[in-house]
Amino acid sequence: MTRNFYHESREFYLRQFNLFDIIKDLENDFLGEDSFASPGEAWEYYDMVLKNAGDICANFIWPRSEEVDVHGAVLEDGVVSWAPGTVENMKVLGDAGYLGGTLPKKYGGLNLPATVNNVIVEMVSQADASLMNLFGLQDIAVTIYKFGNEEQKDRVLPKFCKGEVSGSMALTEPDAGSDLQAVALKAIEKDGKWYLDGVKRFITNGSGEVSLVLARSEAGSKGGRGLSMFLYERYRDDNMIVRRIEDKHGIHGSPTCELQFNMAECELVGKRKFGLIKYVMSLMNGARLAVSAQALGIAQAAFDEAVKYANEREQFDKTLVQMPAVYQMLKEMQVEIETSRLLLYRTSLAVDYMDMYERKEEKGEDVREELKKAKAMADFLTPLSKFVTTEMANKVTYDAVQIHGGCGYMKDFPVERLSRDARITNIYEGTTQLQVVAAMASIKANVMGEEFTTFKNTALGRFTSEHVEISKWMDEYYELFEFVKDQKNRELFDYVANYITEIVSILYRLMLLAPIADKHEEKAEIFKFYFTKSKSRIAYLHLLTRDIFANYHQSVDELKADFIR
């Protein structure tokens, strides 16, 4: 039977979001020569693109994923080679036009909304998570499109769309991981040109032909204000060498490189001193959204394999899927995947709105308030989505291995690879702990307050009692937050931030799912299961948070004393 990864769940949840304003803006009010004539025509095109991508992912990329994992990327004589399967995969995606998903048509892109494009990223990730690191990194082209000059855009962007180049974002250094303000690689201006000098480490696809490099352009400076963003193209300069590729736990098809820049010629992107505070923030938001989609794709693959194995494997004269312990795990996995998918698509929509208002502002429209609101929502949902989806993917792949039993620990079964691939998702592009810090900034500002209020004032039909209870949980959350916020011990506040963020993530997903399940009978069971599961979890998190403050409100010294050496 021919499979297609653009299945019911993805199509259903994508269709729950109104993209009319986004499509209208992308298509120049449906008046341009190369624009669609209507939203319906655009959706016909999106459906075709998604179904074709789903077919490629299921029937071309997925069958090659094991070989890619075994072969991996190789470094010989300073040259990095992808696995043969990876080369074939990227060629097929490039030939089909998918490597410029959100770029404008003038450069050869598909001009897709981020919400639509991230469904493709999710499907590519399901097929081969390591491929997403190459496919998804094409998004650095979006950063060049947003902040580069016209000559840079005209020179580089068509190459991405044609699949002639692949990209990397060179941010991390040996002494600057999560703390990018500590970046030390030098950008030296000489005779009107810029040169990069220093080392970058843990650079995904660092061997790519085009790199966006964060470097210290202001000699003697410290902190983020001294950093700028630079465009480095290997086909124009050969003064960067790949010193090594890392021998990783998973994601073997994607080379993770250590780079040495030896006065390598480059170009400034945008303005000096805005590298970290503006351009990297934009770049990282896109990367974090892509990793959220990657985690979700991995989880879907693991779930599918677990369902398949549970239906085939017999123990005690019945298949595993008939055993309560197993179908309970499968139901948990299904519900977490679907609620995470809903959150991811809502996050993508927030990013689409932010991008739309940025485009309008560039055209001279006065949309300052709309842009401020859209950016606040995107800045909140992006870390929240990564927090939820990546932790979920690690749990789902763990349980998928468990359902397989001893077979799941063997390389003969895909879940072994999937469990390894999932592990990095809650580490790179900002660990879960950093996502909590980022989300908490928005939580403190009550960014989601208006949406919570709208939900509480919305009448539901079949789920009236559940709606009342969720509304009560929202009120209790605000009471808890006020209690925590008023505490003077800031370190203790940070200690419970993870619990606060988890409560918000549950409430937000319930808020998104409830009205959908109320209208669509096929999602009622998913909602009821998630609602019941959430009831005890939210109560536990509330109790735990208050108990911690009751016992440790004076100091956190006792909490960390056992670990300080």
Buried (B, 14 or more C-beta within 10 A) or exposed (E): EEEBBBBEBBBBBBEBBEBEEBBBBBBEEBEEEEBBEEBEBBBEBBBEBBBBBBBBBBBBBBEBBBBBBEBBBEBEEEEBBBBEBBEBBBEBBBEBBBBBBBBBBEBBBBBBBBBBBBBBBBBBBBBBBBBBBBBBBBBBBBBBBBBBBEEBBEBBBBBBBBBBBBBBBBBBBEEBBEEBEBBBBBBBEEEEEBBBBBBBBBBBBBBBBBBBBBBBBBEEEEEBEBBBBBBBBBEBBEBBEBBBBBEBEBBBBBBBBBBBBEEBBBBBBBEBBBBBEBBBBBBBBBBBBBBBBBBBBBBBBBBBBBBEBBEEBEEEEEBBBBBEEBBEBBBBBBBBBBBBBBBBBBBBBBBBBBBBBBBBBEEEEEBEEBBEBBBBBBBBBBBBBBBBBBBBBBBBBBBBBBBBEEBBBEEEBBBBBBBBBBBBBBBBBBBBBBBBBBBBEBBEEEBBEEBBEEBBEEEBEBBEEBBEBBBEBBEBBEEBBEEBEEEEBEEBBBBBBBBBBBBBBBBBBBBBBBBBBBEEEEBBEBBBBBBEBBBEEBEEBBEEBBEBBEEBEEEBEEBEEEEEE
